[in-house]
């Protein structure tokens, strides 16, 4: 099965390729395309669907009939910040309303400062994943990964984004400290992808039965 991933983020693309290792995973860069979408939705679901439909429009018949387009929107939700940064995670702290994205260490430092005098540091990563199937069908999965915000960033080099400050009490480390395989098993994106993969397989199996 060919899966076309609606992202130009190389970190995400590598995670998708590892998570869906049993399938032929391609991203726009590998297809010789550029892909950029203004995330104007008001929820993770709205943004994920926007990315998926935009890639389908951009492909305009280039993808084979068996190709499935997958898009996700994900972010960090902190209870003490009323769920922020949420869908604005990549734009958190931007000096110009999101046009300029800060680098991950700067965003992480701003987040730690925002929680400097806060008691509860509970937080979760959220991932909403959409798969556009042939014949105008689609399926959705949304999962989360519970943790808390660390007091200081980890010096580990694994992961990306907020991983160095996302602390997992039951493991005694941050997401950045985890080996890639373990992170993919535990993470919001890994969980959502497994739910989505099962839904895709069920939908295609049902379609094959209808055609037989």
GIQUIUR-V441961 format. One line per field, one symbol per residue. ss: DSSP state (H for helix, E for strand, C for the rest). psi: psi as a letter, one per 20 degrees, with the letter a starting at -180 (. if undefined). burial: b if it has 24 or more other ideal C-beta (glycine too) atoms within 12 Angstrom, else e. Layout:
ss=???
psi=???
burial=???
This chain:
ss=CEEEECCCCHHHHHHHHHHCCCCEEEEHHHHCCCCCCCCCCCCHHHHHHHHHHHHHHHHCCCCCCCCEEEEEEEEEEEHHHCCCEHHHHHHCCCCCCCCCCCCHHHHHHHHHHHCCCCCCCEEEEEEEEEEEECCCEEEEEEEEEEEEECCCCCCCCCCCHHHHHEEECCCCEEHHHCCHHHHHHHCHHHHHHHHHHHHHHHHHHHHHHHHC
psi=pppopmqjohgggggghgglhiropqrhghjkqqppponjrjrggghghggghghgghhlihqrhiqpppqqprrpopgikkiqicijghjpjpikjihppqrghgghghghhhjgkpfpkprqqpppppporrkkqrqqpprroqbrprhqqqjqjrarcjhijopnhhikrrhhiqqgggghhhrghgghhgggghhgggghggghhhi.
burial=bbbbbbbebebbbbbbbbbbeebebbbbeebeeebebebebeebbebbbbbbebbbebbeeebeeebbbbbbbbbbbbeebeebbbbbbbbbbeeeeeeeebebeebbebbbebbeeeeebebbbbbbbbbbbeeeebbbbbbbbbbbbbeebbeeebbbbbbbbbbbeeeebbbbbbebeebbebbbbbbbbbbbbebbeebbeeeeeeee
